[in-house]
């Protein structure tokens, strides 16, 4: 799952980024509102963690611009502003959840995962498709009730596809779930990960849609 973190406190930003990496998220960083607004408008993310008190452009203005432009990416507001009016302003601007600093990292991760699940209509932490079951909280994967060991990038790829099972995912889109904004995105490496998942699960579990990408369903869902 790919996250945009918009936060100007350097130490906190590094701490959140490290925790998200540990939980197998891919993270892009922005330390001001203008950069955050640009990334959120031009890149695809599963969710955004957004501070309100940002330099250059405040978080509420960023949110309003995204929503006015039809960008529906789930947004978790993270801020030191604890007044109820600040919470209301952030939610009315288009925020989906709110967490006040200081906070527990475990709560941030839990809220973020729940936010992403709700955005794709998945209520349970266990995401199942056919004989494959992924627990989004623990990262454990079972196939025919047998535990399957996956690398971090294999897990990122599988999670992206399980969250939207009937969508045809382009190679570019899947690569973006594995690599950050400033990392090289190698389509050949992506094909290696797909091959490994097919070997560990089932060779027909991931289907190639020629000229379009990959799917684990029937490929008839619109490419959202």
Residue frames as qw, qx, qy, qz and C-alpha x, y, z in Angstrom:
[[0.000, 0.889, 0.458, 0.000, 0.00, 0.00, 0.00],
 [0.460, 0.292, 0.023, 0.839, 1.33, 3.40, -0.96],
 [0.288, -0.815, -0.417, 0.280, 1.08, 6.35, 1.42],
 [0.295, 0.637, -0.028, 0.712, 1.74, 10.06, 1.06],
 [0.528, -0.591, -0.404, 0.456, 3.02, 11.60, 4.30],
 [0.187, 0.718, 0.074, 0.667, 2.77, 15.41, 4.42],
 [0.643, -0.714, -0.206, 0.184, 4.48, 16.55, 7.61],
 [0.319, 0.833, -0.221, 0.394, 6.96, 19.36, 8.34],
 [0.556, -0.708, 0.410, -0.146, 8.32, 18.11, 11.69],
 [0.468, 0.563, -0.675, -0.085, 11.51, 16.34, 10.55],
 [0.105, -0.286, 0.900, -0.310, 11.96, 13.99, 13.51],
 [0.632, 0.195, 0.548, -0.512, 8.31, 12.96, 13.58],
 [0.694, 0.542, -0.240, -0.407, 8.32, 12.49, 9.81],
 [0.323, 0.471, -0.820, 0.012, 11.30, 10.11, 10.02],
 [0.316, -0.110, 0.834, -0.439, 9.70, 8.21, 12.89],
 [0.722, 0.347, 0.307, -0.514, 6.42, 7.72, 11.02],
 [0.606, 0.577, -0.467, -0.287, 8.23, 6.79, 7.82],
 [0.094, 0.387, -0.906, 0.143, 10.30, 4.12, 9.61],
 [0.474, 0.074, 0.741, -0.470, 7.21, 2.62, 11.24],
 [0.726, 0.484, 0.065, -0.484, 5.32, 2.56, 7.95],
 [0.445, 0.546, -0.693, -0.154, 8.26, 0.90, 6.18],
 [0.149, -0.233, 0.915, -0.294, 8.36, -1.70, 8.96],
 [0.568, 0.295, 0.619, -0.456, 4.69, -2.40, 8.28],
 [0.449, 0.153, 0.747, 0.466, 5.37, -2.85, 4.52],
 [0.303, 0.878, 0.303, -0.216, 3.94, 0.46, 3.34],
 [0.546, 0.287, 0.214, 0.757, 5.57, 2.40, 0.51],
 [0.197, -0.827, -0.323, 0.415, 5.95, 6.05, 1.56],
 [0.397, 0.550, 0.145, 0.720, 6.39, 9.32, -0.31],
 [0.382, -0.558, -0.379, 0.632, 7.29, 12.39, 1.75],
 [0.179, 0.692, 0.200, 0.670, 6.44, 16.08, 1.48],
 [0.430, -0.331, -0.485, 0.686, 7.44, 18.66, 4.11],
 [0.111, 0.263, 0.108, -0.952, 5.24, 21.54, 2.98],
 [0.535, 0.468, 0.538, -0.454, 1.72, 22.04, 1.71],
 [0.468, 0.661, -0.287, -0.511, 2.62, 22.98, -1.87],
 [0.168, 0.374, -0.894, -0.178, 4.68, 19.82, -2.46],
 [0.302, 0.132, 0.890, -0.314, 2.08, 17.70, -0.70],
 [0.551, 0.554, 0.256, -0.569, -0.70, 19.15, -2.82],
 [0.413, 0.589, -0.551, -0.423, 1.30, 18.45, -6.00],
 [0.010, 0.213, -0.977, -0.002, 2.10, 14.84, -5.08],
 [0.372, 0.283, 0.776, -0.423, -1.48, 14.14, -4.04],
 [0.533, 0.623, 0.078, -0.568, -2.74, 15.61, -7.32],
 [0.476, 0.626, -0.531, -0.316, -0.34, 13.76, -9.64],
 [0.186, 0.268, -0.942, 0.079, 0.40, 10.40, -7.97],
 [0.742, -0.308, -0.433, -0.410, -1.88, 7.52, -6.94],
 [0.004, 0.321, -0.764, 0.560, -1.98, 6.74, -3.21],
 [0.423, -0.377, -0.822, -0.049, -4.00, 4.38, -1.05],
 [0.380, -0.837, -0.380, 0.102, -4.14, 7.06, 1.66],
 [0.300, 0.625, -0.191, 0.695, -2.60, 10.35, 2.81],
 [0.530, -0.582, -0.417, 0.454, -1.40, 11.36, 6.27],
 [0.237, 0.664, 0.162, 0.691, -1.76, 15.14, 6.33],
 [0.332, -0.368, -0.417, 0.762, -0.64, 17.68, 8.92],
 [0.112, 0.885, 0.447, 0.064, -2.73, 20.86, 9.10],
 [0.207, -0.931, 0.100, 0.283, -0.04, 23.34, 10.24],
 [0.797, 0.159, 0.315, 0.491, 2.14, 23.21, 7.12],
 [0.163, -0.567, 0.192, 0.784, 4.40, 25.88, 5.60],
 [0.021, -0.114, 0.606, 0.787, 3.57, 27.42, 2.17],
 [0.539, -0.206, -0.423, -0.699, 0.03, 26.03, 2.13],
 [0.423, -0.246, 0.670, -0.559, -1.96, 24.85, 5.17],
 [0.145, 0.024, 0.987, 0.058, -3.49, 21.38, 5.30],
 [0.391, 0.555, 0.592, -0.434, -7.11, 22.53, 5.13],
 [0.364, 0.701, -0.221, -0.572, -6.37, 24.44, 1.89],
 [0.041, 0.335, -0.892, -0.299, -4.62, 21.36, 0.47],
 [0.275, 0.253, 0.909, -0.182, -7.62, 19.19, 1.32],
 [0.416, 0.662, 0.325, -0.532, -10.11, 21.59, -0.21],
 [0.281, 0.616, -0.505, -0.535, -8.10, 21.79, -3.43],
 [0.061, -0.126, 0.978, 0.155, -7.91, 18.00, -3.72],
 [0.305, 0.420, 0.807, -0.282, -11.61, 17.51, -3.11],
 [0.378, 0.703, 0.084, -0.597, -12.62, 20.34, -5.48],
 [0.286, 0.543, -0.654, -0.442, -10.55, 18.61, -8.18],
 [0.899, 0.054, -0.206, -0.384, -12.28, 15.28, -7.58],
 [0.415, 0.369, -0.789, 0.262, -9.38, 13.57, -5.78],
 [0.768, -0.445, -0.127, -0.442, -10.99, 11.10, -3.39],
 [0.585, 0.226, -0.684, 0.373, -7.89, 9.57, -1.77],
 [0.638, -0.672, -0.376, 0.013, -8.63, 8.83, 1.92],
 [0.246, 0.621, -0.328, 0.668, -6.98, 11.39, 4.20],
 [0.663, -0.536, -0.442, 0.278, -5.97, 10.94, 7.83],
 [0.028, 0.871, -0.113, 0.477, -5.46, 14.35, 9.43],
 [0.768, -0.283, -0.336, 0.466, -2.55, 14.41, 11.87],
 [0.138, 0.703, -0.035, 0.697, -2.06, 17.63, 13.79],
 [0.310, -0.086, -0.609, 0.725, -1.30, 19.30, 17.09],
 [0.316, -0.196, -0.028, -0.928, -4.50, 21.34, 16.78],
 [0.125, -0.172, -0.958, 0.193, -6.75, 19.66, 19.33],
 [0.331, 0.213, 0.308, -0.866, -9.67, 22.09, 19.53],
 [0.508, 0.386, 0.762, -0.111, -12.99, 20.60, 18.43],
 [0.420, 0.811, 0.074, -0.401, -13.40, 23.41, 15.88],
 [0.043, 0.624, -0.690, -0.365, -10.10, 22.45, 14.22],
 [0.346, 0.018, 0.936, 0.059, -11.29, 18.85, 13.96],
 [0.479, 0.641, 0.525, -0.288, -14.58, 19.98, 12.46],
 [0.273, 0.812, -0.252, -0.450, -12.80, 22.24, 9.95],
 [0.091, -0.434, 0.846, 0.295, -10.52, 19.43, 8.84],
 [0.374, 0.239, 0.896, -0.029, -13.33, 16.92, 8.44],
 [0.419, 0.752, 0.347, -0.371, -15.57, 19.44, 6.65],
 [0.159, 0.738, -0.454, -0.473, -12.73, 20.18, 4.23],
 [0.804, 0.356, -0.395, -0.267, -12.72, 16.52, 3.17],
 [0.002, 0.455, -0.852, 0.258, -10.72, 14.66, 5.81],
 [0.737, -0.130, -0.582, -0.318, -11.77, 11.09, 6.59],
 [0.773, -0.462, -0.379, 0.214, -10.25, 10.63, 10.04],
 [0.022, -0.864, 0.217, -0.453, -8.45, 12.72, 12.65],
 [0.830, -0.281, -0.325, 0.355, -5.60, 11.99, 15.06],
 [0.136, -0.962, 0.105, -0.212, -4.23, 14.57, 17.50],
 [0.605, 0.341, -0.503, 0.514, -0.55, 14.81, 18.44],
 [0.002, -0.449, 0.890, 0.084, 0.93, 13.35, 20.56],
 [0.881, 0.078, -0.088, -0.458, -0.31, 9.90, 19.56],
 [0.677, -0.292, 0.673, 0.053, 0.57, 6.24, 19.76],
 [0.159, 0.420, -0.696, -0.561, 2.13, 4.86, 16.58],
 [0.144, 0.154, 0.977, 0.028, 0.05, 1.68, 16.89],
 [0.316, 0.641, 0.532, -0.455, -3.13, 3.77, 16.73],
 [0.236, 0.652, -0.319, -0.646, -1.89, 5.63, 13.66],
 [0.049, 0.216, -0.905, -0.363, -1.16, 2.36, 11.83],
 [0.194, 0.353, 0.898, -0.177, -4.51, 0.85, 12.86],
 [0.311, 0.699, 0.282, -0.578, -6.48, 3.91, 11.76],
 [0.175, 0.558, -0.538, -0.607, -4.58, 4.04, 8.48],
 [0.034, -0.024, 0.973, 0.229, -5.29, 0.41, 7.66],
 [0.235, 0.524, 0.753, -0.320, -8.96, 0.76, 8.59],
 [0.248, 0.689, -0.018, -0.680, -9.22, 3.89, 6.43],
 [0.150, 0.379, -0.742, -0.532, -7.79, 2.07, 3.40],
 [0.107, 0.191, 0.976, 0.014, -10.03, -0.96, 3.92],
 [0.271, 0.625, 0.542, -0.493, -13.15, 1.19, 4.17],
 [0.208, 0.614, -0.267, -0.713, -12.22, 3.09, 1.01],
 [0.291, 0.235, -0.804, -0.461, -12.38, -0.13, -1.04],
 [0.764, -0.174, -0.166, -0.599, -15.35, -1.62, 0.80],
 [0.678, 0.047, -0.710, 0.186, -13.46, -4.18, 2.90],
 [0.548, -0.721, 0.011, -0.424, -14.68, -4.38, 6.49],
 [0.910, -0.399, 0.067, 0.094, -12.48, -7.16, 7.89],
 [0.200, -0.780, 0.545, 0.234, -8.69, -7.13, 8.36],
 [0.544, -0.079, 0.802, 0.236, -8.70, -10.50, 6.58],
 [0.477, 0.561, -0.244, -0.631, -8.86, -10.03, 2.82],
 [0.601, -0.012, 0.797, 0.063, -9.84, -13.20, 0.99],
 [0.577, 0.525, -0.277, -0.561, -9.96, -14.02, -2.70],
 [0.798, 0.229, -0.540, -0.142, -10.46, -17.61, -3.75],
 [0.889, -0.281, -0.308, 0.188, -8.15, -19.77, -1.66],
 [0.478, 0.272, -0.277, 0.788, -5.84, -16.89, -0.72],
 [0.411, -0.849, -0.329, -0.050, -6.29, -15.08, 2.59],
 [0.433, 0.364, -0.270, 0.779, -4.22, -12.08, 3.71],
 [0.418, -0.760, -0.418, 0.270, -4.40, -10.63, 7.20],
 [0.309, 0.796, 0.021, 0.521, -3.71, -6.93, 6.61],
 [0.456, -0.854, 0.164, -0.188, -2.79, -6.38, 10.28],
 [0.759, -0.469, 0.422, 0.163, -0.20, -9.15, 10.62],
 [0.283, 0.678, -0.558, -0.385, 0.89, -9.49, 6.98],
 [0.426, -0.142, 0.893, 0.010, 0.36, -13.26, 7.16],
 [0.582, 0.321, -0.391, -0.637, -0.77, -15.00, 3.99],
 [0.551, -0.053, 0.822, -0.132, -2.43, -18.40, 3.70],
 [0.521, 0.306, -0.524, -0.601, -3.15, -20.43, 0.58],
 [0.770, -0.120, -0.587, -0.218, -5.41, -23.46, 1.07],
 [0.706, -0.691, -0.012, -0.152, -4.94, -22.85, 4.82],
 [0.850, -0.070, -0.047, 0.520, -1.18, -23.25, 4.43],
 [0.223, -0.886, 0.047, 0.404, 1.05, -20.36, 5.58],
 [0.711, 0.544, 0.137, 0.425, 2.99, -18.75, 2.72],
 [0.476, -0.592, 0.027, 0.650, 6.17, -16.76, 3.31],
 [0.463, 0.789, 0.243, 0.322, 6.41, -13.60, 1.20],
 [0.475, -0.002, -0.092, 0.875, 9.07, -10.93, 0.93],
 [0.017, 0.544, 0.317, -0.776, 8.12, -7.32, 1.68],
 [0.217, 0.330, -0.386, -0.834, 7.74, -6.37, -1.98],
 [0.212, -0.170, -0.909, -0.315, 5.81, -9.55, -2.79],
 [0.089, -0.524, -0.741, 0.411, 3.43, -8.68, 0.05],
 [0.105, 0.482, 0.028, -0.869, 3.01, -5.11, -1.22],
 [0.235, 0.135, -0.670, -0.691, 2.16, -6.41, -4.69],
 [0.213, -0.312, -0.923, -0.069, -0.31, -9.01, -3.43],
 [0.031, -0.523, -0.561, 0.641, -2.02, -6.52, -1.09],
 [0.169, 0.361, -0.205, -0.894, -2.50, -3.99, -3.90],
 [0.325, 0.000, -0.762, -0.560, -4.20, -6.62, -6.04],
 [0.217, -0.353, -0.892, 0.179, -6.30, -8.17, -3.26],
 [0.057, 0.433, 0.383, -0.814, -7.73, -4.80, -2.26],
 [0.510, 0.521, -0.079, -0.680, -9.07, -4.34, -5.82],
 [0.586, -0.119, 0.792, 0.121, -9.39, -7.91, -7.12],
 [0.612, 0.543, 0.565, 0.106, -11.30, -7.34, -10.36],
 [0.153, 0.934, -0.126, -0.297, -9.31, -4.33, -11.45],
 [0.839, 0.367, 0.018, 0.401, -6.71, -4.59, -14.19],
 [0.415, -0.832, 0.130, 0.344, -3.56, -3.11, -12.69],
 [0.597, 0.761, -0.217, 0.133, -1.04, -1.62, -15.10],
 [0.812, 0.019, -0.276, 0.513, 2.64, -2.39, -14.59],
 [0.180, 0.504, -0.176, 0.826, 3.26, 1.28, -13.84],
 [0.563, -0.595, -0.022, -0.573, 0.60, 1.36, -11.16],
 [0.931, -0.309, -0.183, 0.064, 1.85, -1.81, -9.47],
 [0.656, 0.242, -0.252, 0.669, 5.44, -0.58, -9.58],
 [0.089, -0.609, 0.125, -0.778, 4.30, 2.60, -7.80],
 [0.782, -0.539, -0.079, -0.302, 2.98, 0.44, -4.95],
 [0.917, -0.135, -0.131, 0.351, 6.44, -1.04, -4.51],
 [0.562, 0.106, -0.043, 0.819, 8.74, 1.91, -5.17],
 [0.127, -0.742, -0.305, 0.584, 8.68, 5.44, -3.79],
 [0.378, 0.901, 0.125, -0.172, 8.55, 8.61, -5.88],
 [0.079, 0.866, -0.471, -0.150, 12.33, 8.96, -6.15],
 [0.594, -0.276, 0.747, 0.114, 13.12, 5.28, -6.63],
 [0.230, 0.302, -0.715, -0.587, 13.76, 3.61, -9.97],
 [0.756, 0.158, 0.417, -0.479, 10.75, 1.64, -11.17],
 [0.050, 0.366, -0.850, -0.377, 11.86, -1.42, -13.10],
 [0.803, 0.110, -0.057, -0.584, 9.08, -3.27, -14.95],
 [0.654, 0.273, -0.706, -0.007, 11.35, -6.30, -15.37],
 [0.050, 0.173, -0.792, 0.584, 11.70, -6.54, -11.58],
 [0.603, 0.026, 0.259, -0.754, 7.91, -6.32, -11.27],
 [0.805, 0.211, -0.425, -0.357, 7.58, -9.31, -13.61],
 [0.392, 0.243, -0.829, 0.316, 9.94, -11.24, -11.33],
 [0.265, -0.066, 0.624, -0.732, 7.71, -10.53, -8.32],
 [0.754, 0.145, -0.051, -0.639, 4.62, -11.62, -10.27],
 [0.699, 0.262, -0.660, -0.090, 6.39, -14.85, -11.25],
 [0.153, 0.202, -0.817, 0.518, 7.36, -15.50, -7.63],
 [0.507, 0.010, 0.410, -0.758, 3.78, -14.99, -6.42],
 [0.802, 0.210, -0.311, -0.464, 2.51, -17.36, -9.07],
 [0.542, 0.260, -0.783, 0.161, 5.04, -19.95, -7.93],
 [0.003, -0.112, 0.749, -0.653, 4.18, -19.57, -4.23],
 [0.547, 0.180, 0.383, -0.722, 0.40, -19.43, -4.72],
 [0.699, 0.349, 0.624, 0.024, -0.83, -20.80, -8.05],
 [0.363, -0.073, 0.487, 0.791, 0.40, -20.18, -11.56],
 [0.017, 0.531, 0.615, 0.583, -3.07, -19.05, -12.66],
 [0.249, -0.675, -0.527, 0.452, -3.82, -16.89, -9.61],
 [0.003, -0.691, 0.076, 0.719, -2.51, -13.74, -11.28],
 [0.653, 0.533, 0.504, 0.189, -3.73, -13.33, -14.84],
 [0.262, -0.288, 0.306, 0.869, -1.94, -11.34, -17.51],
 [0.445, 0.768, 0.416, -0.197, -4.24, -9.09, -19.53],
 [0.639, 0.139, 0.334, 0.679, -2.25, -8.54, -22.68],
 [0.229, 0.517, 0.227, 0.793, -1.44, -4.90, -23.33],
 [0.376, -0.759, -0.169, -0.504, -3.03, -3.76, -20.05],
 [0.153, -0.584, 0.619, -0.503, -1.40, -5.41, -17.03],
 [0.279, 0.000, -0.943, 0.181, -2.40, -7.95, -14.38],
 [0.597, -0.349, 0.030, -0.722, -5.52, -8.96, -12.47],
 [0.058, -0.106, 0.960, -0.252, -6.51, -11.62, -9.96],
 [0.504, 0.371, 0.570, -0.533, -10.19, -11.42, -10.92],
 [0.603, 0.501, 0.602, 0.154, -12.11, -11.27, -14.13],
 [0.354, -0.095, 0.275, 0.889, -10.77, -7.87, -15.15],
 [0.042, 0.637, 0.608, 0.472, -14.22, -6.37, -15.72],
 [0.301, -0.791, -0.344, 0.406, -14.05, -3.82, -12.88],
 [0.315, 0.920, 0.017, 0.234, -13.41, -0.27, -14.12],
 [0.688, 0.145, -0.268, 0.659, -9.79, 0.83, -13.75],
 [0.320, -0.919, -0.214, -0.083, -10.38, 3.07, -10.74]]
